[in-house]
């Protein structure tokens, strides 16, 4: 019954809600130190940076900031605008991901105009972004917005686009298809972004710098396992506060930096090619179809090469 209600909600993807639920549940396990270790020697510290982490552009070398245990809000991106969405922690009673639906739908209903393309600066070369970031921080308005984005659990990007192929959908999740599409509806420095379209396409874009890939993959495993879903169904739907729009102070210098970043990102995407291949046999069987030199890879590494 709960799932039927979600489907009838229409415009907000069911898959997006499940992904948000899995992120909140995973964060609860990490914060309460109840996430089981996979091996006796596994370092659990990196899990603190899978969520609530942001890469900060600096001259010479970037900085990583982690807000594990202190953050409980998401930032929602829609039409290049950003919004703060405060959410109860998973352990608080009376909250389920369904509670997010009215807040997300209100954003889509009430904000039809595109915002300044500040998000695309995070896709520019790091030195240019570091200079633009330092300039943005000179404004108190921008400081407040940047603080909210950097400390968020993650980003939820609502994209008003549809695709007809798996390759196009993968590009949407990876880079957003350029400045005239959705690349500015992102914050690529965040460790976790949930990207969704009205048809239900939902994927995750992760910044690799904070953690080894295996730790981020485990979050994906929790999303796909459905472990959190039965817990969601048991929770009543209660209201959460409306999302609050985040504001920018944009001057001529920032506009110039945005224009440069748009050109850079568009050029990178034009020169980038990707194809998605689906296999009908397991990888252990696939290994025997290739020349012997490929057998020097472990099965796990071979999967990474294929991906």
C-alpha positions as CSV (number, residue, x, y, z in Angstrom):
1,X,0.0,0.0,0.0
2,X,2.8,2.4,0.9
3,X,4.5,1.7,-2.5
4,X,1.2,2.3,-4.4
5,X,0.9,5.7,-2.7
6,X,4.4,6.6,-3.8
7,X,3.6,5.6,-7.4
8,X,0.5,7.7,-7.4
9,X,2.5,10.7,-6.2
10,X,3.6,11.0,-9.8
11,X,6.3,13.5,-10.4
12,X,8.8,12.6,-7.6
13,X,10.6,9.3,-8.5
14,X,10.0,6.3,-6.3
15,X,13.6,5.3,-6.9
16,X,14.7,8.7,-5.6
17,X,12.8,8.2,-2.4
18,X,14.3,4.8,-1.9
19,X,17.8,6.1,-2.5
20,X,17.3,8.9,0.0
21,X,16.0,6.4,2.5
22,X,19.0,4.2,2.0
23,X,21.4,7.1,2.5
24,X,19.7,8.1,5.7
25,X,19.7,4.6,7.0
26,X,23.4,4.1,6.1
27,X,24.3,7.4,7.8
28,X,22.4,6.2,10.9
29,X,24.5,3.0,11.0
30,X,27.7,4.9,10.5
31,X,26.9,7.6,13.1
32,X,25.8,5.0,15.7
33,X,28.8,2.8,14.9
34,X,26.5,-0.1,14.2
35,X,27.5,-0.7,10.6
36,X,29.0,-4.3,10.6
37,X,32.5,-4.6,9.4
38,X,33.1,-6.8,6.4
39,X,36.5,-8.2,7.7
40,X,38.1,-8.1,11.1
41,X,40.8,-5.7,9.9
42,X,38.5,-3.3,7.9
43,X,39.2,0.4,8.6
44,X,35.7,1.8,9.5
45,X,37.0,5.4,9.7
46,X,36.5,6.0,5.9
47,X,32.8,5.5,6.2
48,X,32.6,8.8,7.9
49,X,33.5,10.5,4.6
50,X,31.1,8.5,2.3
51,X,28.5,11.1,3.2
52,X,28.6,14.6,4.7
53,X,31.9,15.3,3.0
54,X,33.0,17.9,0.5
55,X,36.1,18.7,-1.5
56,X,37.1,22.3,-1.0
57,X,39.1,24.0,-3.8
58,X,42.3,25.6,-2.6
59,X,45.3,27.1,-4.4
60,X,47.9,24.4,-4.9
61,X,46.0,21.5,-3.1
62,X,42.4,20.9,-2.3
63,X,41.1,20.3,1.2
64,X,38.6,17.7,2.4
65,X,36.0,18.6,5.0
66,X,33.9,16.0,6.7
67,X,30.8,16.8,8.8
68,X,29.9,13.2,10.0
69,X,27.7,13.1,13.0
70,X,26.8,16.8,12.9
71,X,24.8,17.1,9.7
72,X,21.2,16.0,9.0
73,X,20.2,18.2,6.0
74,X,20.2,17.6,2.3
75,X,20.7,20.2,-0.4
76,X,18.2,19.9,-3.3
77,X,19.2,21.2,-6.8
78,X,16.6,22.1,-9.3
79,X,17.0,24.2,-12.4
80,X,20.4,25.3,-11.1
81,X,18.8,26.6,-7.9
82,X,19.8,25.2,-4.5
83,X,17.6,24.6,-1.5
84,X,18.3,23.4,2.1
85,X,16.0,20.6,3.2
86,X,16.2,19.9,6.9
87,X,15.4,16.3,7.8
88,X,15.1,14.4,11.1
89,X,17.7,11.8,11.8
90,X,16.8,8.2,10.9
91,X,16.7,7.2,14.5
92,X,14.0,9.8,15.3
93,X,10.5,8.3,15.4
94,X,7.8,9.3,12.9
95,X,9.9,9.9,9.9
96,X,10.1,8.1,6.6
97,X,11.4,9.1,3.1
98,X,7.8,9.7,2.1
99,X,7.9,12.7,4.3
100,X,10.2,14.4,1.7
101,X,7.6,14.2,-1.1
102,X,5.7,17.5,-0.4
103,X,8.9,19.5,0.0
104,X,10.4,18.2,-3.2
105,X,7.2,18.7,-5.1
106,X,6.8,22.2,-3.8
107,X,10.2,23.0,-5.2
108,X,9.2,21.7,-8.7
109,X,5.9,23.5,-8.6
110,X,7.1,26.9,-7.3
111,X,10.5,27.4,-9.0
112,X,10.3,27.5,-12.8
113,X,13.1,29.9,-13.5
114,X,16.7,28.8,-13.7
115,X,19.2,30.1,-11.2
116,X,22.8,31.3,-11.8
117,X,25.0,28.4,-13.0
118,X,27.3,28.5,-9.9
119,X,27.2,24.7,-9.7
120,X,29.1,24.3,-12.9
121,X,32.2,26.0,-11.3
122,X,32.8,22.7,-9.5
123,X,33.4,21.1,-12.9
124,X,36.0,23.6,-14.0
125,X,39.8,23.1,-13.7
126,X,40.7,23.2,-10.0
127,X,42.9,26.3,-10.1
128,X,40.2,28.4,-11.7
129,X,37.5,27.1,-9.3
130,X,39.8,27.8,-6.3
131,X,40.2,31.4,-7.4
132,X,36.4,31.8,-8.0
133,X,35.6,30.1,-4.7
134,X,37.9,32.5,-2.8
135,X,36.1,35.4,-4.4
136,X,32.7,34.0,-3.6
137,X,33.7,33.7,0.0
138,X,34.2,37.5,0.1
139,X,30.4,37.8,0.3
140,X,28.5,36.9,3.5
141,X,25.6,35.7,1.4
142,X,27.7,33.3,-0.5
143,X,29.5,32.1,2.7
144,X,26.2,31.1,4.2
145,X,25.2,29.2,1.0
146,X,28.5,27.5,0.7
147,X,28.5,26.4,4.3
148,X,25.1,24.8,3.9
149,X,26.1,22.9,0.7
150,X,29.5,21.7,2.0
151,X,28.0,20.4,5.3
152,X,25.0,18.6,3.7
153,X,24.6,14.9,3.9
154,X,24.4,14.9,0.1
155,X,22.8,16.6,-2.9
156,X,19.5,15.6,-4.5
157,X,19.5,16.8,-8.1
158,X,16.1,16.9,-9.7
159,X,16.6,16.9,-13.5
160,X,13.7,17.7,-15.9
161,X,15.0,15.6,-18.7
162,X,14.4,12.2,-20.2
163,X,16.5,9.8,-22.3
164,X,16.0,7.0,-24.7
165,X,19.2,5.0,-24.2
166,X,21.3,3.6,-21.4
167,X,24.4,5.5,-22.7
168,X,22.5,8.8,-22.5
169,X,21.2,8.0,-19.0
170,X,24.7,7.2,-17.8
171,X,26.0,10.5,-19.2
172,X,23.3,12.3,-17.3
173,X,24.4,10.8,-14.0
174,X,28.1,11.2,-14.8
175,X,28.3,14.8,-16.1
176,X,24.8,16.2,-16.9
177,X,25.4,16.8,-20.6
178,X,26.7,20.3,-20.4
179,X,26.0,23.9,-19.4
180,X,22.8,24.0,-21.5
181,X,21.5,20.8,-19.9
182,X,22.1,19.8,-16.3
183,X,25.8,20.1,-15.5
184,X,25.1,23.3,-13.5
185,X,22.4,21.4,-11.5
186,X,25.2,19.6,-9.6
187,X,27.9,20.2,-7.0
188,X,30.6,17.8,-8.1
189,X,32.7,18.4,-5.0
190,X,30.2,16.6,-2.8
191,X,30.9,13.0,-1.8
192,X,27.4,11.9,-2.7
193,X,24.8,13.2,-5.2
194,X,21.5,11.5,-5.9
195,X,20.4,12.3,-9.5
196,X,16.9,11.6,-10.6
197,X,14.5,12.3,-13.6
198,X,10.7,12.3,-13.7
199,X,10.6,8.9,-15.4
200,X,12.4,7.3,-12.5
201,X,16.0,7.2,-13.7
202,X,18.0,7.5,-10.5
203,X,21.8,7.3,-10.1
204,X,24.5,8.4,-7.8
205,X,27.5,10.6,-8.6
206,X,30.3,10.2,-6.1
207,X,33.5,12.3,-5.5
208,X,36.3,9.7,-5.2
209,X,38.8,11.8,-3.2
210,X,37.4,11.3,0.3
211,X,37.3,7.4,0.3
212,X,38.4,4.3,-1.4
213,X,35.9,3.1,-3.9
214,X,34.9,0.0,-2.0
215,X,33.5,2.1,0.8
216,X,31.3,4.1,-1.6
217,X,30.2,0.9,-3.3
218,X,28.9,-0.5,0.0
219,X,26.5,2.4,0.2
220,X,25.3,1.4,-3.2
221,X,24.9,-2.2,-2.0
222,X,22.7,-1.0,0.8
223,X,20.6,1.0,-1.7
224,X,20.1,-2.1,-3.8
225,X,19.6,-4.6,-1.0
226,X,16.4,-3.1,0.2
227,X,17.4,-3.6,3.9
228,X,16.0,-0.2,4.8
229,X,12.7,-0.5,2.9
230,X,10.8,-2.7,5.3
231,X,11.7,-0.2,8.1
232,X,10.4,2.6,5.9
233,X,7.1,0.9,5.4
234,X,6.5,0.8,9.2
235,X,6.9,4.5,9.7
236,X,4.1,7.0,9.5
237,X,4.3,9.9,7.0
238,X,4.8,13.1,8.8
239,X,5.6,16.6,7.5
240,X,9.1,18.0,7.2
241,X,9.7,21.8,7.0
242,X,9.6,23.3,3.5
243,X,12.9,23.5,1.7
244,X,14.6,26.9,2.1
245,X,16.1,28.5,-1.1
246,X,19.8,29.3,-0.9
247,X,21.0,32.7,-2.3
248,X,24.0,33.9,-4.2
249,X,25.7,37.3,-4.7
250,X,26.9,37.2,-8.2
251,X,29.2,40.0,-9.6
252,X,30.9,40.5,-12.9
253,X,34.0,38.5,-11.7
254,X,31.9,35.4,-10.9
255,X,29.9,35.7,-14.1
256,X,33.1,35.6,-16.0
257,X,34.3,32.6,-14.0
258,X,31.0,30.8,-14.7
259,X,31.2,31.5,-18.5
260,X,34.8,30.1,-18.5
261,X,33.6,27.0,-16.6
262,X,30.7,26.5,-19.0
263,X,33.1,26.4,-21.9
264,X,35.5,24.1,-20.1
265,X,32.8,21.6,-19.1
266,X,31.2,21.6,-22.5
267,X,34.5,21.0,-24.2
268,X,35.3,18.1,-21.8
269,X,31.9,16.5,-22.5
270,X,32.3,16.9,-26.3
271,X,35.6,15.0,-26.1
272,X,34.3,12.3,-23.8
273,X,32.9,9.1,-25.1
274,X,31.2,6.3,-23.1
275,X,29.3,3.1,-23.9
276,X,27.4,0.9,-21.5
277,X,27.7,-2.8,-22.1
278,X,25.4,-5.4,-20.5
279,X,26.8,-8.9,-20.0
280,X,24.6,-12.0,-19.9
281,X,27.2,-14.2,-18.3
282,X,29.0,-13.8,-15.0
283,X,32.5,-12.3,-15.1
284,X,34.2,-15.5,-13.9
285,X,32.9,-17.2,-17.1
286,X,33.8,-14.1,-19.2
287,X,37.4,-14.4,-18.2
288,X,37.9,-17.5,-20.2
289,X,36.7,-15.8,-23.4
290,X,39.8,-13.4,-23.4
291,X,43.4,-14.0,-24.3
292,X,45.7,-15.3,-21.5
293,X,47.3,-11.9,-20.8
294,X,44.0,-10.7,-19.3
295,X,44.1,-13.6,-16.8
296,X,46.8,-11.7,-14.9
297,X,44.0,-9.5,-13.6
298,X,42.0,-10.7,-10.6
299,X,38.3,-11.1,-11.2
300,X,37.5,-8.0,-9.1
301,X,40.0,-5.8,-11.1
302,X,38.7,-7.2,-14.4
303,X,35.2,-6.1,-13.5
304,X,36.6,-2.6,-12.8
305,X,38.2,-2.6,-16.3
306,X,34.9,-3.6,-17.9
307,X,33.0,-0.9,-16.0
